[in-house]
Every structure is written in C-alpha cells, then in structure tokens.
Amino acid sequence: MADPPDVAVAVDIGGTKVQAALVDSRGVVVEGTLTRAPTGRSASSDELDAAVLGVLAEVMASGAARTAVGGGHLVGIGVACAGPVDDVAGRVSPINLPAWRDHPLLQVISSAPVVGGIPVTLRRDGVAIALAEHWLGAGVGVASMMAMVVSTGIGGGILLGGRVVAGNAGHIGQIEVSGHVGEPSLGSRTTLESVASGPHTVAWARSQGFHGTTGEDLAVAVRAGDPTAAAAVDRLADVVAQGICSACALLDLDLVIIGGGFARVTDDLVARIGRRVATHPLPYVARTRVVPAQLGDAAPVVGAAAFVHRPDLLPG
C-alpha cells in the first residue's frame, strides 16, 4: 500500500478575504478544510492579523485530526499574499490592504503559538497562481510562461526555465500601456490595471453612457447586444493584449494563462486577446499561446501549497 500523501496548510490573503485549507502533495484540497474570513480596505493591521491567524488555527485543528487518521505528515505552511511582497524580509505591503505597509507577516505567522515551529514560506499571490497552473493546470510542462488574473485588479506571476521568478516580477497590472487613460491606480491613470481591471472597465463604460454598475451587468449587456458594453470589452481585450505583447517581447514567453472573474465577462474574451497577440509584428511574440486558466478559484490555495510541496519550482 502506498504511503499516505503529506499535507500542507495553504493560506491565501487577498483584498476581500483570507482563505486557508489543507492541501495534499498531489495538489488536492482536503475536503471540509477550506475556511474563510473577511479582510477589506477598512480593516486595521490587528484585525487583518487576527483574521489570518484565525483561519490558520481552524485549518491546523482540522489538519491535525485528518493527518492523524490518514497517517500523512503536516510538512509546512505556504502563504500567498497580495503584493508587493518582500520574499527575503518576509514583509508585505498589499496595494488593496492599506493597513499593512512593510508589515512583518512572516514573523507574525511563524511566531504564532498555533504554528508550533512548522516551517512557513511566504510569496506573492501572483506567484502562487502561476505555480498552481504550471503544476496542475494549463501550464503543465511549459518552462517559460506567465499566469495573470483579470479581476478587481490585474496581477500575475512568471516562470522562466521551469522556476518561478522571485519577488514581485510578473506584477503585470502595473506596467504602462499607451493610448489609453483610466481611473487612477497607485496614482497612475495609464497602467494596465487602471485601464483594464474589472471596476475600471465598468467605469469607462459608464463614462460612455452605460447604466450598469458591475461586471455582471456588463456581461449581461454584452450578451444582449449593447454596443457600449461591447466596446468596453473590446477595449479591455486590446489593452490586455498590449500588456501581454510587452511582456512577451521582453521575456520571450511560450504561454500566457489568463484567469480571474473578469476574464469570464464574455465566453470568448481570452480567445479575443489571443488573436490580438497573434497579430504582433515580432514573430516570437505572435506565436505566444494565450489560454484560459484551468484551476479557477482554487489556484491561489493550490499555489500556496506548492510553496511547500514543490520547492523544485521555487527560485534556486
């Protein structure tokens, strides 16, 4: 009989929630262990720490029981956090969590009594998503790739030579795009995120006369043939394609994977972005495949577990 798989606690910290689960060495989220708590821009630093440690304690308790029954070992804790993240110092300054600036998150978690000396690895959430898709999703077997999320914000992670690039590399939402102006993001109105994120796309549509207020409203309007909604999505596809072409021109990527809630605003959005990339005059950019993400909402948690289970994919 095969030995039971080892398990890791995976924690994903974002702008609206923190979630944690037990994930085994095959990348399977152990049933019944996923737990969540709210975060949010208005939360204080202490409240955010309490939310993170609360879900961690809950999963650790369930994990102890399940590993005792299954015979596997709890081998580590992987933490994915919205960036920027300082991998070396273990400190975070998430754009969407203003109470945390240069916050010693690794120390806060590692020193918590519930952790009990179990090793903790902290990386940015975009890195986790890229790792997850490379390990088990659309990027299996691809050594040179980027995974990106188009949602409330735009972010991503990069693998080169079969390993993730350390630190904040891949934060594609903060690159500058030309020919477009959006709502300010980090003080700039010309970044990919400020022009093409979900809320900014809806805001642009409203400036053109659209009366909806959410991405869901925009999706419904596109299906109903609303020309303003269609123009907003077309603009989104153009700008995201522009950002991808810039990244591919610099890094010569073989694959770009696109996920996130707003990537589903139309069924063909990713295909449309891919067709635009394919028209680039540089052949090595035009050949880059652009495909939908496969792991969906599970990617950040699975990727956080990969920090523990797949050290071979982390920077050497």
Backbone as numpy.savetxt, mean C-alpha at the origin, in Angstrom:
# Nx Ny Nz CAx CAy CAz Cx Cy Cz
4.26 -36.73 8.36 3.41 -35.54 8.36 4.30 -34.29 8.36
3.94 -33.31 7.52 4.72 -32.07 7.43 4.58 -31.27 8.72
5.67 -30.57 9.06 5.62 -29.70 10.23 4.61 -28.58 10.01
3.90 -28.16 11.06 2.96 -27.04 10.91 3.71 -25.77 10.55
3.09 -24.89 9.77 3.80 -23.67 9.35 4.00 -22.72 10.51
5.15 -22.01 10.47 5.36 -20.94 11.42 4.40 -19.79 11.12
4.21 -18.93 12.11 3.29 -17.81 11.94 3.95 -16.51 12.36
3.44 -15.42 11.82 3.87 -14.09 12.19 2.65 -13.24 12.50
2.83 -12.26 13.36 1.80 -11.25 13.55 2.07 -10.14 12.53
1.09 -9.81 11.74 1.21 -8.77 10.72 0.34 -7.59 11.11
0.92 -6.39 11.09 0.21 -5.17 11.47 0.30 -4.18 10.32
-0.83 -3.60 9.95 -0.89 -2.60 8.88 -1.53 -1.33 9.43
-0.77 -0.23 9.39 -1.22 1.04 9.97 -1.45 2.04 8.86
-2.70 2.50 8.74 -3.05 3.45 7.70 -3.76 4.67 8.24
-4.23 5.50 7.32 -4.81 6.77 7.70 -6.17 6.69 8.35
-6.89 5.59 8.15 -8.22 5.46 8.76 -8.32 4.31 9.74
-7.41 3.34 9.65 -7.51 2.18 10.55 -6.15 1.51 10.70
-6.01 0.77 11.78 -4.92 -0.17 11.96 -5.54 -1.55 11.99
-4.94 -2.49 11.28 -5.44 -3.85 11.29 -4.28 -4.80 11.54
-4.59 -5.92 12.14 -3.56 -6.91 12.45 -4.16 -8.30 12.33
-3.30 -9.25 12.03 -3.75 -10.64 11.89 -2.56 -11.56 12.07
-2.87 -12.81 12.27 -1.86 -13.86 12.27 -1.77 -14.41 10.84
-0.56 -14.50 10.30 -0.35 -14.96 8.92 0.71 -16.05 8.94
0.42 -17.19 8.31 1.40 -18.27 8.35 2.44 -18.12 7.24
3.42 -19.01 7.24 4.55 -18.89 6.34 4.21 -19.17 4.89
2.96 -19.60 4.63 2.49 -19.73 3.25 1.79 -18.46 2.78
1.67 -17.47 3.66 0.97 -16.24 3.32 -0.52 -16.31 3.55
-0.97 -17.29 4.30 -2.40 -17.46 4.58 -2.76 -16.75 5.88
-3.75 -15.88 5.82 -4.24 -15.21 7.02 -5.04 -16.23 7.84
-4.64 -16.44 9.08 -5.29 -17.44 9.92 -6.71 -16.97 10.24
-7.64 -17.83 9.94 -9.07 -17.48 10.08 -9.38 -17.05 11.51
-10.13 -15.95 11.60 -10.61 -15.49 12.89 -9.63 -14.62 13.66
-8.46 -14.31 13.07 -7.48 -13.51 13.81 -7.43 -12.05 13.38
-8.07 -11.70 12.29 -8.00 -10.31 11.80 -8.81 -9.40 12.73
-8.17 -8.32 13.16 -8.85 -7.35 14.03 -8.46 -5.95 13.60
-9.33 -4.98 13.85 -9.12 -3.60 13.39 -9.48 -2.62 14.50
-8.89 -1.42 14.38 -9.25 -0.29 15.25 -9.08 0.98 14.42
-9.88 2.03 14.71 -9.77 3.26 13.93 -8.51 4.05 14.27
-8.03 4.79 13.27 -6.94 5.75 13.49 -7.50 7.14 13.18
-7.05 7.79 12.11 -7.65 9.07 11.71 -6.76 10.27 11.96
-6.96 11.31 11.16 -6.13 12.51 11.22 -6.26 13.24 12.56
-7.40 13.09 13.24 -7.61 13.82 14.49 -7.07 13.08 15.72
-6.62 11.85 15.54 -6.15 11.06 16.69 -4.83 11.60 17.21
-4.67 11.58 18.53 -3.42 12.00 19.15 -2.39 10.89 19.03
-1.15 11.22 19.33 -0.09 10.22 19.29 -0.36 9.08 20.27
-0.80 9.42 21.47 -1.11 8.39 22.47 -2.26 7.50 22.01
-3.26 8.12 21.39 -4.40 7.33 20.90 -3.97 6.38 19.78
-3.09 6.84 18.92 -2.60 5.97 17.86 -1.78 4.82 18.43
-0.91 5.12 19.37 -0.13 4.05 20.01 -1.06 3.03 20.66
-2.09 3.52 21.34 -3.02 2.61 22.02 -3.76 1.73 21.02
-4.14 2.30 19.88 -4.84 1.51 18.87 -3.94 0.41 18.32
-2.69 0.75 18.03 -1.76 -0.24 17.49 -1.49 -1.34 18.51
-1.19 -0.96 19.74 -0.89 -1.97 20.75 -2.12 -2.79 21.11
-3.30 -2.19 20.98 -4.53 -2.92 21.27 -4.78 -4.05 20.29
-4.68 -3.75 18.99 -4.91 -4.82 18.01 -3.78 -5.84 18.07
-2.57 -5.38 18.35 -1.45 -6.31 18.48 -1.68 -7.27 19.63
-2.12 -6.76 20.77 -2.37 -7.63 21.92 -3.47 -8.64 21.62
-4.50 -8.19 20.91 -5.60 -9.09 20.60 -5.14 -10.23 19.71
-4.33 -9.90 18.70 -3.85 -10.95 17.80 -2.83 -11.84 18.49
-1.99 -11.26 19.32 -1.03 -12.08 20.05 -1.75 -13.11 20.92
-2.84 -12.69 21.53 -3.60 -13.62 22.37 -4.18 -14.75 21.54
-4.78 -14.40 20.40 -5.34 -15.44 19.54 -4.23 -16.29 18.95
-3.10 -15.66 18.63 -1.98 -16.39 18.06 -1.39 -17.40 19.01
-1.26 -17.01 20.27 -0.71 -17.94 21.25 -1.57 -19.19 21.36
-2.88 -18.99 21.35 -3.78 -20.14 21.46 -3.69 -21.02 20.22
-3.66 -20.40 19.05 -3.69 -21.18 17.81 -2.36 -21.90 17.57
-1.24 -21.25 17.87 0.04 -21.93 17.68 0.21 -23.05 18.68
-0.35 -22.87 19.87 -0.28 -23.96 20.85 -1.03 -25.18 20.35
-2.16 -24.96 19.68 -2.94 -26.07 19.15 -2.29 -26.64 17.90
-1.83 -25.74 16.99 -1.31 -26.21 15.71 0.13 -26.67 15.76
0.87 -26.24 16.76 2.25 -26.67 16.88 3.24 -25.80 16.15
2.78 -24.75 15.47 3.70 -23.85 14.79 4.33 -22.88 15.78
5.29 -22.11 15.29 6.00 -21.15 16.15 5.68 -19.73 15.72
5.50 -18.85 16.70 5.33 -17.44 16.44 6.73 -16.85 16.29
7.11 -16.50 15.04 8.52 -16.21 14.76 8.83 -14.73 14.63
7.83 -13.87 14.60 8.13 -12.45 14.50 6.90 -11.61 14.28
7.11 -10.31 14.30 6.05 -9.33 14.07 6.49 -8.42 12.93
5.67 -8.33 11.91 5.93 -7.42 10.80 4.95 -6.26 10.85
5.47 -5.04 10.74 4.64 -3.83 10.84 4.81 -3.01 9.57
3.71 -2.77 8.88 3.68 -1.91 7.70 2.97 -0.62 8.10
3.61 0.52 7.84 3.04 1.80 8.24 3.06 2.76 7.06
2.03 3.60 6.98 2.04 4.67 6.00 3.28 5.52 6.18
3.81 6.04 5.08 5.10 6.72 5.12 4.99 8.23 5.13
6.16 8.84 5.24 7.51 8.28 5.23 7.86 7.45 6.47
8.78 6.49 6.25 9.28 5.63 7.31 10.80 5.61 7.24
11.44 5.78 8.38 12.89 5.65 8.48 13.18 4.23 8.93
13.58 3.37 7.96 13.81 1.96 8.27 14.90 1.78 9.32
15.94 2.59 9.25 17.10 2.40 10.11 16.79 2.80 11.55
16.19 3.98 11.72 15.89 4.48 13.07 14.59 3.94 13.63
13.76 3.35 12.77 12.49 2.83 13.24 11.48 3.90 13.58
11.55 5.04 12.88 10.68 6.17 13.18 9.79 6.44 11.97
8.58 6.96 12.23 7.60 7.18 11.17 7.06 8.61 11.24
6.67 9.11 10.05 6.04 10.44 9.94 4.94 10.37 8.88
3.89 9.56 9.11 2.90 9.36 8.06 2.21 10.66 7.64
2.09 10.84 6.33 1.43 12.03 5.80 0.01 12.15 6.35
-0.67 11.02 6.45 -2.09 11.04 6.81 -2.35 10.85 8.30
-1.29 10.83 9.13 -1.44 10.76 10.59 -0.56 11.85 11.20
-1.03 13.09 11.21 -0.18 14.22 11.60 0.32 14.19 13.03
-0.30 13.42 13.92 0.18 13.36 15.30 1.51 12.62 15.42
1.82 11.81 14.43 3.09 11.08 14.43 4.07 11.80 13.51
5.03 12.48 14.10 6.12 13.08 13.34 7.43 12.67 13.99
8.25 11.94 13.22 9.48 11.36 13.75 9.17 10.52 14.99
8.11 9.75 14.88 7.62 8.97 16.02 8.37 7.64 16.12
8.86 7.28 17.31 9.67 6.06 17.46 8.81 4.80 17.52
8.13 4.50 16.43 7.14 3.42 16.43 7.78 2.06 16.72
8.94 1.79 16.14 9.58 0.49 16.38 9.87 0.30 17.86
10.35 1.34 18.50 10.64 1.24 19.94 9.35 1.06 20.74
8.30 1.78 20.38 7.02 1.67 21.10 6.52 0.24 21.05
6.58 -0.38 19.88 6.07 -1.74 19.74 7.02 -2.74 20.39
8.31 -2.62 20.11 9.27 -3.61 20.62 9.30 -3.65 22.14
9.08 -2.50 22.78 9.17 -2.43 24.24 7.85 -2.74 24.94
6.80 -2.98 24.19 5.50 -3.29 24.80 5.57 -4.64 25.50
5.04 -4.75 26.72 5.12 -6.03 27.44 4.52 -7.20 26.67
3.46 -6.94 25.90 2.81 -8.02 25.18 3.73 -8.64 24.14
4.70 -7.90 23.65 5.60 -8.40 22.60 6.58 -9.42 23.17
7.04 -9.20 24.38 7.85 -10.19 25.06 9.14 -10.56 24.35
9.77 -9.59 23.68 11.06 -9.86 23.06 11.00 -10.47 21.68
9.81 -10.71 21.14 9.69 -11.23 19.78 10.22 -10.18 18.81
11.03 -10.55 17.83 11.61 -9.56 16.92 10.54 -8.86 16.09
10.74 -7.54 15.90 9.79 -6.70 15.16 10.51 -6.08 13.96
9.89 -6.15 12.79 10.42 -5.52 11.58 9.43 -4.47 11.11
9.91 -3.25 10.89 9.07 -2.14 10.45 9.49 -1.69 9.06
8.51 -1.56 8.16 8.74 -1.02 6.82 7.52 -0.21 6.41
7.64 0.49 5.29 6.55 1.30 4.77 5.47 0.41 4.14
4.22 0.88 4.15 3.11 0.07 3.64 3.22 -0.20 2.14
3.77 0.75 1.37 3.96 0.50 -0.05 4.91 -0.65 -0.31
5.93 -0.78 0.52 6.86 -1.90 0.43 6.12 -3.21 0.71
5.24 -3.19 1.70 4.47 -4.39 2.04 3.60 -4.84 0.88
2.95 -3.90 0.23 2.07 -4.25 -0.89 2.88 -4.83 -2.05
4.03 -4.22 -2.34 4.88 -4.75 -3.40 5.37 -6.15 -3.07
5.79 -6.36 -1.82 6.25 -7.68 -1.39 5.14 -8.72 -1.53
3.93 -8.37 -1.09 2.83 -9.31 -1.14 2.52 -9.73 -2.58
2.47 -8.77 -3.47 2.15 -9.09 -4.86 3.28 -9.89 -5.52
4.53 -9.64 -5.11 5.64 -10.41 -5.65 5.64 -11.83 -5.10
5.30 -11.97 -3.83 5.31 -13.27 -3.16 4.18 -14.17 -3.66
2.96 -13.61 -3.72 1.79 -14.45 -3.94 0.81 -13.92 -4.97
1.07 -12.75 -5.55 0.07 -12.12 -6.41 0.51 -12.01 -7.85
0.26 -10.84 -8.43 0.48 -10.64 -9.85 1.95 -10.54 -10.23
2.84 -10.39 -9.23 4.25 -10.22 -9.53 5.11 -11.43 -9.26
4.52 -12.60 -9.11 5.30 -13.80 -8.84 6.32 -14.03 -9.97
7.57 -14.19 -9.60 8.61 -14.49 -10.58 9.17 -13.29 -11.31
8.70 -12.07 -11.00 9.16 -10.86 -11.67 10.15 -10.14 -10.76
11.37 -9.96 -11.23 12.42 -9.40 -10.38 12.43 -7.88 -10.38
11.88 -7.25 -11.43 11.93 -5.79 -11.58 10.50 -5.28 -11.74
9.93 -4.73 -10.68 8.51 -4.38 -10.71 8.19 -3.29 -9.70
7.05 -2.67 -9.91 6.50 -1.71 -8.95 5.05 -2.07 -8.70
4.64 -2.02 -7.46 3.23 -2.12 -7.11 2.79 -0.77 -6.60
1.63 -0.30 -7.04 1.14 1.00 -6.59 -0.33 0.92 -6.23
-0.74 1.81 -5.35 -2.11 1.88 -4.88 -2.69 3.23 -5.27
-3.86 3.22 -5.90 -4.59 4.44 -6.21 -5.84 4.43 -5.35
-5.85 5.28 -4.35 -6.93 5.28 -3.37 -7.10 6.70 -2.84
-7.29 6.83 -1.51 -7.33 8.16 -0.90 -6.03 8.91 -1.18
-4.94 8.19 -1.21 -3.65 8.71 -1.66 -3.11 7.80 -2.74
-1.88 8.07 -3.18 -1.22 7.22 -4.15 0.17 6.90 -3.62
0.49 5.62 -3.52 1.79 5.20 -3.04 2.21 3.92 -3.72
3.36 3.40 -3.32 3.83 2.18 -3.94 5.14 1.71 -3.38
5.61 0.60 -3.93 6.89 0.03 -3.57 7.53 -0.60 -4.79
8.83 -0.78 -4.76 9.61 -1.22 -5.92 10.48 -2.41 -5.54
10.57 -3.39 -6.45 11.56 -4.44 -6.36 12.50 -4.33 -7.55
13.79 -4.41 -7.29 14.81 -4.46 -8.32 15.74 -5.62 -8.01
16.04 -6.42 -9.01 16.89 -7.57 -8.77 16.31 -8.56 -7.79
14.99 -8.61 -7.71 14.33 -9.58 -6.84 14.25 -9.20 -5.38
14.65 -7.96 -5.02 14.54 -7.50 -3.64 13.87 -6.13 -3.61
13.16 -5.85 -2.53 12.54 -4.54 -2.41 13.62 -3.49 -2.21
13.35 -2.30 -2.72 14.25 -1.17 -2.50 13.90 -0.57 -1.14
14.91 -0.33 -0.33 14.69 0.08 1.05 14.12 1.47 1.16
13.61 1.77 2.35 13.20 3.13 2.68 11.93 3.56 1.99
11.94 4.80 1.50 10.74 5.40 0.94 10.72 5.37 -0.58
11.64 4.63 -1.19 11.62 4.49 -2.65 10.30 3.86 -3.09
9.75 4.36 -4.17 8.47 3.86 -4.65 7.30 4.71 -4.24
7.54 5.81 -3.51 6.45 6.69 -3.11 6.04 7.54 -4.31
5.48 6.85 -5.30 5.25 7.45 -6.61 4.22 8.58 -6.57
3.38 8.61 -5.56 2.38 9.68 -5.48 2.99 11.06 -5.32
4.25 11.13 -4.90 4.87 12.42 -4.66 5.79 12.88 -5.81
5.79 12.16 -6.94 6.54 12.66 -8.09 5.71 13.75 -8.77
6.39 14.65 -9.46 5.72 15.74 -10.16 5.22 15.27 -11.52
4.03 15.71 -11.90 3.49 15.43 -13.23 3.26 16.75 -13.95
3.39 16.74 -15.25 3.31 17.99 -16.01 1.95 18.12 -16.68
1.55 19.37 -16.88 0.33 19.64 -17.64 -0.95 19.54 -16.86
-0.87 19.30 -15.55 -2.07 19.14 -14.73 -1.87 19.86 -13.40
-2.94 20.39 -12.85 -2.92 21.02 -11.53 -4.09 20.49 -10.73
-3.83 20.10 -9.48 -4.89 19.59 -8.64 -4.97 20.32 -7.32
-5.62 19.70 -6.34 -5.68 20.24 -5.00 -4.34 20.01 -4.30
-3.95 20.87 -3.37 -2.63 20.72 -2.73 -2.50 19.40 -1.98
-1.34 18.76 -2.12 -0.96 17.59 -1.34 0.46 17.84 -0.86
0.67 17.92 0.46 1.95 18.32 1.02 2.40 19.67 0.46
1.44 20.53 0.20 1.75 21.87 -0.26 1.92 22.01 -1.76
1.92 20.90 -2.49 2.11 20.95 -3.93 0.80 20.61 -4.65
0.55 21.30 -5.75 -0.65 21.03 -6.55 -0.32 20.26 -7.83
0.94 19.84 -7.99 1.34 19.21 -9.25 1.95 17.83 -9.07
1.74 17.19 -7.92 2.19 15.82 -7.74 1.13 14.87 -8.30
1.56 13.66 -8.56 0.63 12.63 -9.04 -0.52 12.46 -8.06
-0.22 12.45 -6.76 -1.27 12.28 -5.76 -2.24 13.46 -5.75
-1.72 14.68 -5.86 -2.59 15.85 -5.78 -3.50 15.97 -6.99
-3.13 15.32 -8.08 -3.95 15.39 -9.29 -4.85 14.17 -9.43
-4.34 12.96 -9.10 -5.02 11.74 -9.52 -5.51 10.84 -8.40
-5.34 11.19 -7.13 -5.91 10.35 -6.08 -7.44 10.41 -6.17
-8.09 9.48 -5.46 -9.55 9.43 -5.52 -10.22 10.74 -5.16
-9.97 11.29 -3.97 -10.64 12.54 -3.60 -10.31 13.69 -4.53
-9.08 13.77 -5.03 -8.72 14.86 -5.92 -9.36 14.70 -7.30
-9.54 13.46 -7.73 -10.24 13.23 -9.00 -11.71 13.65 -8.88
-12.33 13.30 -7.77 -13.72 13.73 -7.55 -13.80 15.25 -7.47
-12.84 15.87 -6.78 -12.84 17.33 -6.68 -12.72 17.99 -8.04
-11.88 17.44 -8.90 -11.76 17.98 -10.25 -13.09 17.84 -11.01
-13.72 16.68 -10.90 -15.00 16.48 -11.58 -16.04 17.49 -11.08
-16.05 17.74 -9.77 -17.00 18.71 -9.22 -16.70 20.12 -9.75
-15.42 20.43 -9.95 -15.09 21.75 -10.50 -15.57 21.91 -11.93
-15.87 20.78 -12.58 -16.37 20.80 -13.95 -17.89 20.64 -14.03
-18.55 20.63 -12.86 -20.00 20.57 -12.84 -20.59 19.27 -12.35
-19.77 18.29 -12.00 -20.26 17.03 -11.46 -20.85 17.26 -10.08
-21.98 16.60 -9.75 -22.66 16.86 -8.49 -22.44 15.78 -7.43
-21.75 14.70 -7.78 -21.48 13.65 -6.80 -20.36 14.08 -5.84
-20.19 13.27 -4.80 -19.19 13.63 -3.77 -18.19 12.51 -3.47
-18.39 11.33 -3.99 -17.53 10.19 -3.65 -17.08 9.46 -4.91
-16.09 8.59 -4.72 -15.66 7.74 -5.81 -16.77 6.82 -6.28
-17.58 6.36 -5.36 -18.72 5.51 -5.74 -19.68 6.28 -6.64
-19.94 7.55 -6.29 -20.80 8.39 -7.14 -20.21 8.52 -8.54
-18.90 8.71 -8.60 -18.24 8.87 -9.89 -18.35 7.59 -10.71
-18.15 6.44 -10.07 -18.25 5.17 -10.78 -19.64 4.96 -11.35
-20.66 5.28 -10.56 -22.05 5.14 -11.04 -22.28 6.06 -12.23
-21.79 7.28 -12.13 -22.00 8.25 -13.20 -21.29 7.83 -14.48
-20.11 7.25 -14.37 -19.40 6.76 -15.57 -20.23 5.68 -16.24
-20.75 4.76 -15.46 -21.56 3.67 -16.04 -22.83 4.20 -16.68
-23.33 5.32 -16.17 -24.55 5.92 -16.73 -24.26 6.81 -17.94
-22.99 6.96 -18.30 -22.65 7.74 -19.47 -22.45 9.22 -19.23
-22.25 9.62 -17.98 -22.03 11.04 -17.68 -20.69 11.49 -18.28
-20.70 12.49 -19.17 -19.45 12.88 -19.85 -18.43 13.52 -18.91
-18.87 14.23 -17.89 -17.92 14.84 -16.96 -17.22 13.77 -16.13
-17.98 12.80 -15.65 -17.39 11.70 -14.90 -16.41 10.92 -15.78
-16.79 10.69 -17.02 -15.91 9.98 -17.94 -14.62 10.77 -18.17
-14.73 12.08 -18.30 -13.55 12.92 -18.50 -12.64 12.87 -17.28
-13.22 12.81 -16.08 -12.41 12.75 -14.86 -11.61 11.45 -14.81
-12.24 10.35 -15.17 -11.54 9.07 -15.15 -10.48 9.03 -16.26
-10.79 9.61 -17.41 -9.82 9.65 -18.49 -8.59 10.46 -18.08
-8.83 11.58 -17.39 -7.73 12.40 -16.87 -6.90 11.60 -15.87
-7.57 10.87 -14.98 -6.88 10.01 -14.02 -5.97 9.02 -14.74
-6.50 8.35 -15.76 -5.71 7.36 -16.49 -4.49 8.00 -17.14
-4.66 9.17 -17.72 -3.55 9.86 -18.36 -2.44 10.20 -17.36
-2.84 10.74 -16.20 -1.85 11.20 -15.24 -1.13 10.02 -14.58
-1.86 8.97 -14.24 -1.20 7.79 -13.66 -0.24 7.17 -14.67
-0.66 7.10 -15.92 0.22 6.58 -16.97 1.48 7.43 -17.09
1.33 8.73 -16.99 2.49 9.62 -17.05 3.47 9.32 -15.91
2.94 9.14 -14.71 3.80 8.82 -13.58 4.49 7.48 -13.76
3.77 6.48 -14.27 4.36 5.17 -14.51 5.47 5.26 -15.55
5.23 6.00 -16.61 6.26 6.14 -17.65 7.53 6.78 -17.10
7.37 7.76 -16.22 8.54 8.39 -15.62 9.32 7.38 -14.78
8.61 6.59 -13.99 9.28 5.59 -13.16 9.97 4.53 -14.01
9.31 4.11 -15.08 9.88 3.06 -15.93 11.06 3.58 -16.74
11.00 4.84 -17.16 12.14 5.41 -17.87 13.37 5.46 -16.98
13.17 5.69 -15.70 14.28 5.77 -14.75 14.79 4.39 -14.35
13.88 3.41 -14.17 14.23 2.15 -13.53 14.15 0.93 -14.45
13.61 1.09 -15.66 13.50 -0.03 -16.61 12.76 -1.21 -15.98
11.53 -0.95 -15.53 10.72 -1.97 -14.88 10.06 -2.89 -15.90
9.87 -4.14 -15.51 9.17 -5.10 -16.37 7.67 -5.10 -16.14
7.25 -4.73 -14.94 5.85 -4.88 -14.56 5.45 -3.79 -13.59
4.24 -3.27 -13.76 3.63 -2.36 -12.79 2.27 -2.94 -12.42
2.03 -3.08 -11.14 0.79 -3.65 -10.60 0.01 -2.52 -9.94
-1.26 -2.38 -10.28 -2.07 -1.29 -9.74 -3.23 -1.86 -8.93
-3.33 -1.42 -7.68 -4.44 -1.79 -6.82 -5.01 -0.57 -6.14
-5.81 -0.80 -5.11 -6.45 0.29 -4.39 -7.89 0.46 -4.81
-8.69 1.01 -3.90 -10.12 1.13 -4.15 -10.46 1.94 -5.39
-9.73 3.03 -5.63 -10.08 3.88 -6.76 -9.64 3.28 -8.08
-8.75 2.29 -8.05 -8.37 1.60 -9.28 -9.54 0.81 -9.85
-10.61 0.67 -9.05 -11.79 -0.07 -9.51 -12.93 0.86 -9.87
-12.63 2.16 -10.08 -13.70 3.11 -10.40 -14.36 2.75 -11.73
-13.61 2.15 -12.66 -14.17 1.52 -13.85 -13.50 0.17 -14.01
-14.19 -0.75 -14.66 -13.64 -2.10 -14.81 -12.38 -2.11 -15.66
-12.24 -1.14 -16.54 -11.13 -1.16 -17.49 -10.06 -0.12 -17.20
-10.06 0.48 -16.01 -9.13 1.57 -15.74 -7.67 1.12 -15.90
-7.31 0.00 -15.31 -5.92 -0.46 -15.39 -5.54 -0.75 -16.84
-6.45 -1.35 -17.58 -6.16 -1.61 -19.00 -5.97 -0.32 -19.77
-6.76 0.69 -19.46 -6.60 1.99 -20.13 -5.26 2.62 -19.81
-4.85 2.52 -18.55 -3.53 3.04 -18.17 -2.44 2.29 -18.93
-2.58 0.98 -19.03 -1.59 0.18 -19.74 -1.49 0.55 -21.21
-2.61 0.83 -21.83 -2.58 1.22 -23.25 -1.85 2.55 -23.43
-2.02 3.47 -22.50 -1.31 4.74 -22.59 0.19 4.56 -22.41
0.58 3.70 -21.46 2.00 3.42 -21.27 2.59 2.81 -22.54
1.82 1.97 -23.20 2.30 1.28 -24.40 2.57 2.22 -25.57
2.08 3.47 -25.51 2.32 4.42 -26.59 3.59 5.26 -26.36
4.30 5.01 -25.26 5.49 5.82 -24.97 6.56 5.60 -26.05
7.27 6.66 -26.44 8.24 6.51 -27.53 9.47 5.68 -27.18
9.80 5.53 -25.88 10.93 4.68 -25.51 10.49 3.22 -25.49
11.10 2.36 -26.31 10.62 0.97 -26.38 10.63 0.25 -25.04
11.65 0.49 -24.21 11.72 -0.25 -22.95 10.67 0.23 -21.94
10.15 1.44 -22.13 9.01 1.90 -21.33 7.72 1.32 -21.89
7.56 1.39 -23.19 6.32 0.94 -23.83 6.05 -0.55 -23.62
7.11 -1.33 -23.43 6.91 -2.78 -23.25 6.51 -3.16 -21.82
6.53 -2.22 -20.89 6.20 -2.52 -19.49 4.76 -3.00 -19.38
4.58 -4.13 -18.76 3.22 -4.64 -18.54 2.58 -3.91 -17.36
1.32 -3.56 -17.50 0.55 -2.92 -16.44 -0.67 -3.79 -16.17
-0.77 -4.30 -14.94 -1.81 -5.30 -14.64 -2.48 -4.95 -13.31
-3.70 -5.46 -13.10 -4.37 -5.24 -11.81 -3.72 -6.05 -10.69
-3.78 -5.51 -9.48 -3.35 -6.26 -8.30 -4.26 -7.46 -8.10
-3.72 -8.50 -7.50 -4.49 -9.73 -7.28 -4.92 -9.93 -5.84
-4.22 -9.34 -4.88 -4.47 -9.67 -3.48 -5.46 -8.75 -2.80
-5.82 -7.64 -3.43 -6.84 -6.76 -2.88 -6.50 -6.24 -1.51
-7.51 -6.19 -0.65 -7.34 -5.59 0.68 -6.42 -6.40 1.59
-6.14 -7.65 1.22 -5.26 -8.48 2.06 -3.80 -8.13 1.87
-3.44 -7.40 0.81 -2.03 -7.19 0.47 -1.21 -6.57 1.59
-1.67 -5.49 2.26 -0.80 -4.90 3.30 -0.49 -5.85 4.45
-1.48 -6.65 4.85 -1.25 -7.58 5.95 -0.34 -8.72 5.51
-0.61 -9.27 4.33 0.25 -10.34 3.82 1.68 -9.83 3.63
1.81 -8.59 3.11 3.13 -8.02 2.93 3.85 -7.77 4.23
3.14 -7.32 5.25 3.76 -7.14 6.57 4.27 -8.47 7.11
3.53 -9.53 6.88 4.00 -10.86 7.30 5.22 -11.28 6.51
5.33 -10.84 5.25 6.50 -11.17 4.44 7.78 -10.55 5.00
7.66 -9.45 5.76 8.85 -8.89 6.42 9.50 -9.94 7.32
8.67 -10.85 7.85 9.15 -11.90 8.74 9.45 -13.18 7.97
8.49 -13.59 7.13 8.60 -14.89 6.47 9.52 -14.89 5.25
9.72 -13.74 4.62 10.52 -13.69 3.38 11.66 -12.69 3.50
12.58 -12.87 4.43 13.71 -11.96 4.54 14.59 -11.96 3.31
14.49 -12.99 2.50 15.28 -13.04 1.25 14.85 -11.98 0.25
13.64 -11.40 0.44 13.15 -10.36 -0.46 13.44 -8.95 0.06
13.94 -8.86 1.28 14.26 -7.55 1.86 15.67 -7.13 1.43
15.96 -5.83 1.56 17.30 -5.37 1.18 18.39 -6.15 1.91
19.48 -6.45 1.20 20.56 -7.22 1.80 21.37 -6.42 2.80
